[in-house]
């Protein structure tokens, strides 16, 4: 029988939502700690809010691997594809509805964030078996490069829409 997601993914969905929600306010609560600025949003730009998916999923994937010990290549590869899918969906849905509505609506922002998290774990669960022969070094490189891009563009954001806070 086909399942959309695994039962244990519901726990990870909730934990990702909780951790991301905490991270949303952590920079300000930490008195603007520069180390935390690398992994939590420092402004209201879409790019910075994608950290609310990327880093909680990464940390929870590390925790899941530590607890369950599944095949690491399959787990980290499927989660990486899932998190990229989620970030793309969040970006597209946010810009689509703000284009239509003409403004940002907090409730819709939260629903899009939660939808992105769900899509991450649904995609990851369904792609997990396809990564049996995934190269661990390539997977590590993808996660590492993505984290570096978050670090770099948080410190030096370009002057384009995705990286700018809404007006």
N, C-alpha and C positions, 0 to 999 in steps of 0.2 A: 504494500500500500504506500502511495506517495504521501509524504508529509511535508508541509511547507517549512517547518523548522523543527528542531529537536526541543524537547521539554526543558532541558537544562539551559538552552539559549534564553529562555524567558528570564531566568535569574541574571544572566549577563546583560540582557537588555535593560533590566531595572537598575543594575549596578552602574552600567554605563550612563544611564540617564541621571542617576544620583550623583556620580562623580563629576560628570560634565556640568551639572547644575551648581555644584559646590565650586568647581573651578571657575565658573563664570564670575564669581565674586572674590575669588582668592587673591587676585593681584591687588585689589584695593584694600582688602582686609590685612594683607601682609605688609602694608605701608609701602607698596610699590617696589617690592623686592625684585632686583634685576634678574636673579636666577629664575624665579618663577615666571618672569615675563617671557621666558623662552617656551614654556609649555602651557600657559594659560593666556586668555585674551587680555590685551592691554588697551584695546579700544573697541568700538562697536562695528568695525568693518567685518564683512563676510569672511574674509581670509582668517582673521583672528578667531572668529567663532567656529571655524572648521577644526580648530584645536580641541574644541569640546567633544568632538567625535574621535579624532585621531589618537590623542594621548590616552584617554580612558580605555579605548579599545586595545591599544598597545599594552598598557599596564595590566589590564584584565586578561589578555591573551598570555602574557608572561605568567600571571598567577594561575591561570587554567592549566598551562603546561606544567607548572610546578606541582599542582595538585593531582591532575589526572594522568599525566605522562602519555598523551597521545603522540602519534607520529609528528615530530616537530615541523618537518617540512610541509606536511599537509595542513597542519593547524595554522602556522604562520603565513603560509601562502594564501590559504582560503580567507583568512581574516584580513590580509592586506588587500586582496581584491574586493572584499566586502566593504572595507573602510573607504576605498577609493570610490566605489559605487555609491556609498552613502554620502560622501562629500560632494560628488557630482550632482546627486539628486537634490541635496539641500540647496546647493547653489542655484540650480535651474529653477526649482520650485520657488525659492525666495525671490529671484529676479522676475519670474513670471507673474507671481501674485502682486508684487509691488508695482510692476508695470501696469497691470490691470487696475489695481486699487488706487494707485497714485501715491501710496504711503505704506509704511510698515505698521503692522498690527501685531502687538505682542502675543496674543493668543495664537495667531497663525504661525508666528515665529516658533513658538514652543511646540505646536503640533508638527511643524515641518521638521524640527530637530528630532522629536520622538519618532516620526516616520522614517527619517534617515537612519536612526539607530536600528529600528526594526528591519529596514531593508539591508543593512550591513550584515546582521546575523542571519537573515533568511538567505541572502546570497552566499554567505560563508558556509552555511550548513549544506546548501545544495552543491556547492563547488568543492567541498572538502574531498570527496573521493577522486576527483579529477587530478589531484596534485600528488599522486603516489610517487612519481619520479621527479619531483621538483628539486632543483639544485639548492641546497641550504645556503650556499654562499650568495647566490643571486637573490634569494629571499631576504637574507640579512642586509644585503646591499640596498634593496628596495626600501626597506623600513628605515635604514640609516640615512639614505639620501633624502627620503621624504622628511625625516626629522630635521636634517640639516637645512632643507628648504624652509621649513617653518621657522627655524632659528634665524636664518639669514633674512627672510622677508619680514620678520618681526622687528629686527634691528634696522633694516634698510628697505622699507616698503616703497615700491614704485608708485608714481603718481597716477595710478589708473583705478577705475571703479572698484574692483574686487578688494583692493587693499586700502581703500579710503573709507572712513566712517561716513554714514549717511548725513546728508546736509539737513 
